[in-house]
Amino acid sequence: MVVADQSITVNTEVFENIKKMGAFDVSACMNCGMCTVSCPLSVSGNEFPRKLIRYAVLGLDEKLVSHPEPWLCYYCGDCSEQCPSEAEPGEFMMATRRYLTSRYDWTGLSKKFYLSEKWEIGALIGLALLFLGIFIVANLTGISKMQGDNVSIDTFAPIDWIHLGDLILGGTLAIFLLSNAFRMFYYIILNDKSVKVPIKLYFTEIKAYIVAGFSLVAQYRWLSCDNRWRWLKHLFLMTGYITIFTLVVVFIDIFQVDDTSWNITSLLGYYGTVALLFVTLEAMWSRYKKKEQMHKFSHPTDWLFLILLFLTATTGILLHLFRLMNFAYPSYYIYVIHIMIAGPMLIIEVPFGKWSHMLYRPLAVYLATVKEKAISIAGS
């Protein structure tokens, strides 16, 4: 239900929608502000989580979507640990990120995936079958051929066709991501009538986006949360993921070795695979044992993402081993299985799920910087 007057619009469904996307108990919140005080990243002008909790409870959806703070939070867990009423404000911030992802997404798929496990699993299975169908058609038409005597990956999965697939997949993801990013920009800047941003600020403050983009890998702000172990794990994960992604997309010509020979790029592949396997296994174990504050409550999409990432790394290393041992048909079959896992994971997680924060977080830092600068200029 939406209630409106001349100055403000109240959406009574906002809080319930957010609550469905996370495990927190804001009804226990006393609005004491301890969460904001205990957060090392909460600063004047970008205070959280207290302010955002009030917006959600009061149904102030326009206020909520116009603030970038959920993307500035690293969920170190300090706010939840310090909360005297155990309202789990940190979990509220994660649920709000999911809610905002669904608000930015014009297709409505993010909301369906976050609210229904059946929707996400069904979409993953459907996409996996689509990739399987492509390989079957390619084999029937002669584009793909399986040589049984010796492994020949390039005969089974021609490089030119893989390049074309990468371009189609990348272009599709870019359309979704950029259109959703524009909606984020609209909510935070254009739809906020209280702030008028001079055009030149978008250019003078672009350095904030560049710095935020680089820091996405290093996540140096986690050091402010006094958790070096988590910082190292994230750095390991990101460098491993970027290494694998770069090898597969940019240097596929030299990484996808056609025969049973060993290639020096395999060393980088080993690093990326070990990073993905180690971090995903550690994260799943921590979530299972509920060892850390951030892992005490796990949304189903968190588990699914980790499982997909683990299976992608596992099938990738199996493919490498089968090829080195010259197991021809097992190599072809595991190649298809690998694509059936990695492809759907990218299509679902990058624009609609957990990996979307790779775009939203640096963009939020940039827009927050632009907005703060505009407010400062207007007040001077």
N, C-alpha and C positions, 0 to 999 in steps of 0.2 A: 504494500500500500504506500502511495506517495501523498504526502500532505504538503501543501505549498501556501505561502503568503507572498507579499510583495518583495520581501527581502531574502527569504531563505526557503529551501526545499528540503523536506525531511523524508527519507526513504526508510520506512520501518523494517524492510527486509534486509538491509545491509548487514547488520550484526549477525542475523541468522545465517546468511550466506557465508560470511567469513567463518563463523563457528563450525560450519560443516567441513571446512577445509583445514582444521587444526584442532589439537587437543589442549585447550586452555579453559580456564574458568574465570572469565572476567566478572561474573556475578560476585566473585569474592574480592574483587578490586575495591579498595577503600579510597582510591585516588590520592594516595599519600605522597606520590612522587618519588619514592625510593628507587624505582626502576630507572628513572631519568637521572637521578643523582649518581647512581652506581655505574652508569654506562660511560666508559671513557671516550666514546665516539659521539655522544650527545653534546652538542654545543649550542650556544645561543643562536636562535634563528632556525636551527634544525634539531629541536628537542624531540626525543622519543624515548620510550614508547608511550608515555602517559598521554600526550596530546592526541595521538592517533587512536588510543583506546576510547577516549572521550568522543571523538568524532564518530567512531563505529557505534558505540552505545547509543548516541543521540541520533543516529541515522543520517549523518551529514555526509552523504556520498560524494558530493561535489568537492567538499573540503578534503576528504580522504584521498581522492584520486588526483588532487592538485598538489599533493605533497610528495616529494621524492624520498622521504626518510626511510621507508621500508627497505629501499635498495642500498641505503648507506649503512644499514645494520649488518654485522657479520655474525650475529648470533653466537657470541662467545659464552652466553649463559649466565653472565654476572647478574643481569637484572632478575632472572628467575630465581637464582640462588639467594639474592638479597630480599626478594619480595616477602614481607612478613605474613601475608595471607595466602601464599602459594597459588597465586592467580595465573602463573606461568606467562608473564608478559613477553618473554622471548619467543615462546611458541605462537603467541598472538602475532608477532611481527612476521614469522614465517607464513602463517595462515593468510596474513594480509598481502604478502608478496604473491601468493597463489591467487588470491582474489583479484589483485591488480593485473596480473598476467591475463586472467580471464576477461577483465574489463578492456584491456588493450586489444585483445584478439577479436577482430571483427567477424570471424567465422563462427564463433561460439564453441569451437572444439575444445579449447582449454578448459572451459567450465565443465563440459561433459566429462573430460578425462579426469579432472580433479574431484568430481562428485560421484563418478561411477567407475569402479574397477573394470566392470564388464565392457564399458565403452572403450577404455584404453587397451585392454587385452584384445578385444575384438578388432580394433584398428590395427594393432601390431600383427595379429594373425593374418588379417586381410592383406596388409602390405607385404608380409612375408610370402604369401601365396602368389601375389602379383610378381614379385621378383623371381619366384620359382617358375612361374609361367613364362616369363621372359627368357629364362635359360632353356626351357623346354622348346619354345618356339624357335629360338636361335639354333638349337641342336637339330630340330626337324628341317629347318631351312638351309642348313649347311654353314651358317655363320659361325657356329661353335661346333668343334669336332673333338671327340675324345680318342686320343691315341693310347692304345693299351700297352704297347711294348715299353715305351718310355714316357716319362712325364713331359708334357708340352703345354704349359700354362697358357702361352700366347696363342696356341691353336684352339684351346678350349675357351679362353677369354681374351680375344684380340685387344691389344692396347688401344687401337683407334676407337673401338666400341666402348671401352672402359672410359676413355677420355670424354666421349660424347655423353655417356651416362653421368659422369661427374659434372659436366656443364649443365645438363638438364636438371640434375638434383640440386646443384648449387644455385642455379637461377630460380628454381621453384622456392627454395628456402629463403633466398634473398627477397623475393616478392613478399612473402609472408612477414619476414622479419622487419623489412623497411616500412611496410604499411602499418604494422603494429607499433613500430617505433614512432611513426608520425602521430598516431593516436595518443601515445604517451606524451609527446611534445604538445599536442593540442590540449590535453587535460591539465598539464602542469603549467604551461605558459599561455597559450591562446585563450583558453576558457577561463582563466583567472583574471577577472576584470579589475581586481584591486592593484594589479601591477602592469605597467606599460614598459615593455623592453625596447630600448633603442636598437635599431638594426645592427649598428656597428658592434654592439656587445657580442653578437653571435660570432664575430670574427676575432675580436680582441681576446675573448675568453676561450677560444678553441684549444688553447694549450691545456686547459683543465680536462678536456676530453682525451687528449693525447696522453697526458700523464695518467689519467684514470684507466685508459686502455692498457698501458704497460703495467700498471699496478695490479690489474686483474690477474696477471700471471703470478707476480710476486706476493700480492696480498699483504704488503708490508704493514697495513693498518691493523692486522691481527696482532702484531707485536705490541700495539697499544693495549690490547686485551690481555697481555702478559701470558700468552699461550704459544710458546715457540714450537712445541711439538705439532700442534695443529697447523701452524704456519708452514713447517717443513713438509708435512703430509700434503698440504694443498699445493705447494710448490712442486713437489714430486709428481703429483697427479697431473697438474696443468702442463708441465714440461713434457711429461710422457705422452699425454694426449696430443699436444701440439706436434710433437715429433712424429707420432704415427700418422696424424692427419696430413702433415707436410709430405711425408714419404709416399703416402697413398695417392694424394691428389696432385702434388706438384712434381714429385720425382718418381712417378709410377713406372716410367720407362726404364729406370735402372734398378728400382726396388723390386718390381715383379719379375724375378728371374725366370726365364722360360724353361730351363732345364734343371738338372740336379746340382749344378755348380753352386758354390758359396760366394756371396757378394759382400763387400765391405760394408754396404749399407745395412746389412743384417745386424751389425753391432748396434746401430741406432734403433733398429726394430726391437732388439732384445731389451734395450733400455726402456723403450716405451711400453713394451709388454709387461716387464717386471713392475714398472711403476703402476700400471693399471691394475694388475693382479694384486699387488701388495696393498694398495690403498683401498680397493673395493673390498677385499677380504677383511682388512682391519676395520673398515667402516661397518660392514655387515655384522662382524663379531661384536663390535661396540654397541650397535643397535640391539642386537640380540640380548646382550648382557646388561644393556642400559647403563653403561659405564660412565658416560659423560652426560652433562646436563642437556646438551644439544641432541643427544641420542635417546633420551628417556621417552620421547614421544615421536613415533615415526609414522608419517603419512604413507599410505600404500604406494603412492608414486615414488617415494624415496627408495623403498625397497626394490621396486620394479626397475628403476633407473640403475641401481647398483648391480642388480642381477644381469641386466642387459650389457652393461659395461664389462662385467666379469666374463660373460659368455663370448663377447666380441673378442676380448684378449685371448681367451682360451682357444677358440676356434682358429684364431690367427696363428698362434704358435703351433697348433696341430697341423695346420696347412704347411707351415714351414718344415716341420719334421717329416711329414709324409713325402714332401717334395725331395728333401735331401736323401731319403731312403728309397727314392724312386718307386713309391707306391702310387702308380698312375691313377687308377680309379678312385681310391680313397682320397687322393689329392683333389680330384675334380668334385667329388661329393662334398668334401668339407669346405671347398671354396664356395659352393652354392649355399651351404648352411651358414657360412660366415657372412655372406652378403645378405641372406635372409634375416640375420640378426642385426647386423650393423646398419643396413639401409633403413629399415623401419624405425630403429632407435633414433637415427638422425632426423628423420622426417617428423617424428612425434616430439622428441625432446628438445630439438633446437628452436623451433618457432612456438611450440605450444606448452612446453614443460620446463624442466629444471635448467637445461642449458640456455634458456632464453635470458637468464641473468647475465650471461656474457655480453649481451648487448645492452640490457636495461641498466646494469650497475654503472658502467662508465657514462652512459647517457644521462643517468640521474645525477651523477656528480657534476657533469657539465651544465645541465639545466639548473641545478641548485646554485651553482656559481654565478650563472647569468642572472638568475632571479635575485640573488642577494645583492649583486652589483647594481641592478636596476633599482632596487629598493633604496640602496645607499645613495644613488644619484638623485632619486626623487626627494629624499629627505634632506639633502644638502642645500 
